[in-house]
Amino acid sequence: MAKFLIIAGLVMVGLGLLWMVGERFGLGRLPGDIVVERGNFKFYFPLATSLILSVVISLLLWLFNR
């Protein structure tokens, strides 16, 4: 269990670093991302970003499994 938690933590740190790098290239603020701001409330749903990441990850997994 300890090894799993350490690996899960490292994976999350790696994903966070990748997300920060992706923001520099425009990921997270694409035209299809939904942002609603009303007063003190802000709702952000990265629809286009999620779709692009899903396609990229699917292609990478497809290439590695060949």
C-alpha positions in Angstrom: 0.0 0.0 0.0 2.8 2.4 0.8 4.5 1.9 -2.6 1.1 2.6 -4.3 0.6 5.8 -2.4 4.2 7.0 -3.2 3.7 6.2 -6.9 0.3 7.8 -7.0 1.8 10.9 -5.4 4.6 11.1 -7.9 2.2 10.6 -10.8 0.0 13.5 -9.5 3.1 15.8 -9.2 4.1 14.9 -12.7 0.7 15.6 -14.0 0.6 19.0 -12.2 4.0 19.9 -13.8 2.7 18.9 -17.2 -0.4 21.0 -16.7 1.7 24.0 -15.9 3.7 23.5 -19.1 0.5 23.0 -21.1 -0.9 26.3 -19.9 2.1 28.1 -21.5 1.0 26.6 -24.8 -2.7 27.7 -24.4 -4.2 24.5 -22.9 -6.8 25.4 -20.4 -8.0 28.5 -22.2 -9.2 27.2 -25.6 -12.3 28.6 -27.3 -14.4 25.5 -26.4 -13.7 25.8 -22.7 -16.7 27.0 -20.7 -16.3 29.9 -18.2 -19.2 31.4 -16.2 -18.4 34.4 -14.0 -21.2 35.9 -11.8 -20.2 38.1 -8.9 -18.2 36.1 -6.5 -18.9 32.8 -8.3 -16.7 31.4 -11.1 -17.4 28.1 -12.9 -14.8 26.7 -15.3 -15.2 23.6 -17.3 -12.4 22.8 -19.7 -14.4 21.0 -22.4 -12.1 21.6 -25.4 -9.0 21.0 -23.4 -10.3 17.7 -22.1 -11.2 16.5 -25.6 -7.8 17.4 -26.9 -6.0 15.7 -24.0 -8.2 12.6 -24.4 -7.4 12.3 -28.1 -3.6 12.8 -27.5 -3.5 10.2 -24.6 -5.6 7.7 -26.7 -3.2 8.0 -29.6 -0.2 7.6 -27.4 -1.6 4.5 -25.7 -2.6 3.1 -29.2 1.0 3.6 -30.4 2.6 2.0 -27.3 0.3 -1.0 -27.5 1.1 -1.8 -31.1 
